[in-house]
Amino acid sequence: MASFHLDMWDSDVMESVRHKLGELTDLHGLKRIFKDARKDKGQDDFLGNVVLRLKDLHCWSDQWYLLEPRTETYPNRGQCHLQFLLTHKKRTTISSRTQPSYTVHRHLLQQLVSYEILQHQAGSITWDGELSRHASTVLYLHATQKDLSDFHQVMAQWLAYSKLYQSLEFNSNCLLHQITSIEYQWVQERLRPEQKAELAESFQSLLTYGVSLIRRFRIIFPLSVPRSTERLQSLLRVLVQMCKMKAFRELCTLSPDLPGMVSTALKSGTMEWFHMQKQHLKPMVKSMEENGRALSRLLVEVVGDLQQCQKIWNKFFLNTFKLNLFSIAFLELESLVAEHIQEQLHEIDSSMSKPTAESLFQLYMNLQELYRMKDFLPKREGPLALRNFHQWFKEAVPQWLQKAYTIALERTQRAIQMDQLTPFGEHNKHSTSTVDLSTCYAQIVKTWQQLSWPDPEEAFMIMVKLVEDMCKIALMYCRLIKERAEALSLSEQNEGEAANRLCIVVNNIKQLRLLILRLPLQLDWAQLEQRTEAVIDPQQIQHTLHNQLDSTVSCLDHEIRDVVQALATKVGPRHEEAGAEGKNPVPLCISPWQLEKGIARHIQELSSSSDTQEPEDSIIPLMKFLESELQYLNEHLVQENFNSLLALLWRHTLAVLSAAAGQLGSSTQHYKKLHYALKSLERCFHADGCGLPLETLHTAAFLSLETHLALCSSTSRKLIQKYFSNRIQQQLDTNSEKYGAVTIKALYRPSEQKLHVDVLNAVNLIPLDSNGSSDPFVQLTLEPRHEFPEVVARTTQCKRNELHPLFDEAFDFLVPPEKCRQEGACLLLTVFDYDTLGANDLEGEAFFPLCRLPGLDADEDQVNAGQVPQTRLPLTHPKPTGDEILRLLESRKGDKEAQAFVKLRKQRAKQSKETE
């Protein structure tokens, strides 16, 4: 095998003995002289050798090699630095004699590059411009032989690569290296005229070819091919860098407007692409229906292309040329689409077929999507060709709306026919038809949203039609679902199942009502009102839309009330057989014991029960009855419908209790049972917040009945206490002093358990004597009398002819503190006009609550009498007609204490100056 062999020696020079002795310095040096004397004169020392195979050598190499020893005595021989440069000489060819060396070099390079591209099986675009090692060696040898400069080599590479790029496409990134090298080494005078012309022609040729690629970038750089975006981005960068070269500017006399060229190319390319797509999607059968479908497919392609331009390609053209590709493409395609569609739709009229209307609806939505893309334009000058495209479809709108209504109507009817009126889910109380109905409404709402009709007045008319259709569907659903329930009940003759279906019907109607109420929000009426405020009176919107919806909701409410009323009057109590056997109660749909009648019967039984029976025991049958029936209804009704039924039953229950409470001559125990029943029913219907809210339960009828029963069930003494509590509250609420006022100071001394009262004066008394004056005195009593039986009444001295008497008298009452805290406990101050011959006339009375006495809550006498504030009490007169408590006490003929109290209060009432 051919090899390169190199030996390295240490040259040995002859020296005299005298010279060597002169260098002798020690014994070691002397031994060296003896050793050298034994060697042959003039023999060189071997340092090492290098052996290389010729096939491993490159045309140019520069590196270090290890020196190999002959023996193993001294194995480490060091390194040798070698540079190789291989050249050869060959007979000159005809081309080398007639063409410049760099031209021959370029032709050679073109052949090598073509070979490299063809070797890549994956396609030419995968080649990155790098030559193989052998090709690089050949080119280097040729350049060295011809003594080509680096600049001429780079220029030859540019001419070869730029030309090949136009026929055998490859990665254009490799052109950037030549551009940079030419720019760095550019000196115009180094080129002959023909070389300058050749270089200028290569620039213009690549520029023209590159712009043509940009014009057809959708075809040349499809996104389906990997790395297409990188290839286009590289091409744009090459064109920009080439046009910026000094060589380009000096050799090309007309400096091109590259952004303008690219913009023109993009416009023409977009137009070519559109016409190609239009031709490709042209229908075989020229009918209006097929034309509509073909136009829809064309618009899908246009929208898809614009989306790619906006999301993918646009950034490359913006960064490179400051050109908005999306704007260029959108404005061009928008104009072409408008012209083409108007040409195709010129024969449209209201008598079109249903398939034609369907195809036009899809076309309308595609046009909407295209037109909405205008929002991505940075700026617009002048109107767009598609600005009024909705007017092209005006004749088709009635058919679109009718189709939406027909589909919803037929689907609803089919859903009701298939509905078995059973819950479609474990935790659901509606049947399957409500799901279909909700879907139908959602589809109509979607139709409105898809239309998005720009003209506000026409949009309002479309809305009116849609709302009218949905309301008609709602009313039809109510009628058909009730008919369906009746048909199923008649066919099965099962009263329990009939009751269940009745619950499902009212639940479905309630769900439908919720769907209707959500329409203003789903259809965005607020936004429609804003759009139409300039052309339509708000009162017209209220009259047409809101009133129509309110009318439908009112009809649904009426339907719900009818069904709930049917439940209240038809759903009856459990079978007696089931109750007797201890089984769960099973309500019936039609029973002689109706629910409302069952409540009335149990209340009547409670009212007529013996007075010896405790209220807690008398209410048990009624509560068990309600527990059974309401539990069943709660399981089968949605909460709102269940609450509606509860409200109906609550009003009925209050009416029955009121009738029972109005019976004359009833005992206190009778009213206690009714009052206990009322409170128990209140808790039952409220169900700890799960039933009716308290504000619904506490109606005026309830509050009146509760007050009446609470009074009627109280003892006489309790009523008397309640009477004084009411008079104390009236005293606190009174500000008027039309009958005058009395001023006192009151203090409680806990250590003595004494109430100390100072009656100071009275003012502004009314004259009751014929002389225009009065003879006033004050009577002090502690009320109610049954709480203070041992405390006698006290009186002040009489002041003659005084309307502003000054009494200034003190009184002490021995009173336990717990008595002062009793309900209604008060100090009654009655001012009389003394009459010698007849009864004393009433000036007025005032009530001071004992629970507010200073010192009452103190442990010791901490309050100083001098620090007790004066209390000014306006005088009042009782109403001549009395009140409910007095009437109740008067009705208790056998109660002497009650009769005595009523008699006293009646005497005061006779002297009252109050009117009705």
Buried (B, 14 or more C-beta within 10 A) or exposed (E): EEEEEEEEEEEBEEEEEEEBEEEEEEEEEEEEEEEEEEEEEEEEEBBBBBEBEEEEEEBBEEEEBEBEBEEEEEEEBEEBEBEEEBEEEEEEEEEBEEBBBBBBBBBBBBEBBBEBBEEEEEEBBEBEBEBEEEBBBBBBBBBBBBEBEEBBBBBBBBBBBBBBBBEBBBBBBBBBBBBEBBBEBBEEEEBEEEBBEBBBBBBBBBBEBBBEBBBBBBEBBEEEEEEBBBBBBBBBBBBBBBBEBEBBEEBBEEEBEBBEBBBBBBBEBBBBBBEEBBEEBEBEEEEBBBBBBBBBBBBBBBBEBBBBBBEBBBBBBEEBBEBBBBBBBBBBBBBBBBEBBEEBBEEBEEEBEEBBBBBBBBBBBBBBBBBEBBEBBEEEEEEBBBBEBBEBBEBBBEBBBBBBBEBBBEBBBEBBEEBEBEBBEEEEBBBBBBBBBBEBBEEBBEBBEBBEBBBBEBBBBBBBBBBBBBBBBBBBBBEBBBEBBBEBBEEEEEBBBBBBBBBBBBBBBBBBBEBBEEBBEBBBBEEBBEBBEEEBEEEEBEEBBEEBBEEBBEBBBEBBEBBBBBBBBBBBBBBEEEBEEEEEBBBBBEBEEBBBBBBBBBBEEBBEBEEEEEBEEBBEBBBBBBEBBBEBBBEBBBEBBBBBBBBBBBEBBBBBBBEBBEEEEBEBBBBBBBBBBBBBBBEBBBEEEEBBEEEBBBBEBBEEBBEBBBBBBBEBBBBBBBBBBBBBEEBEEBEEBEBBBBBBBBBBBBEEBBBBBBBBBBBEBBEBBEEEBBBBBBBBBBBBBEBBEEBEEBBBEBBEEBBEBEBEBEBEBEBEBEBBEBEBBBBBBBBBBBEEEEEBBBBBBBBBBBBEBBBBEBEEBEBEBEEBEEBBBBBBBBBBEBEBBBEBBBBBEEBEBBBEBBEEBBEBBEBBBEEE
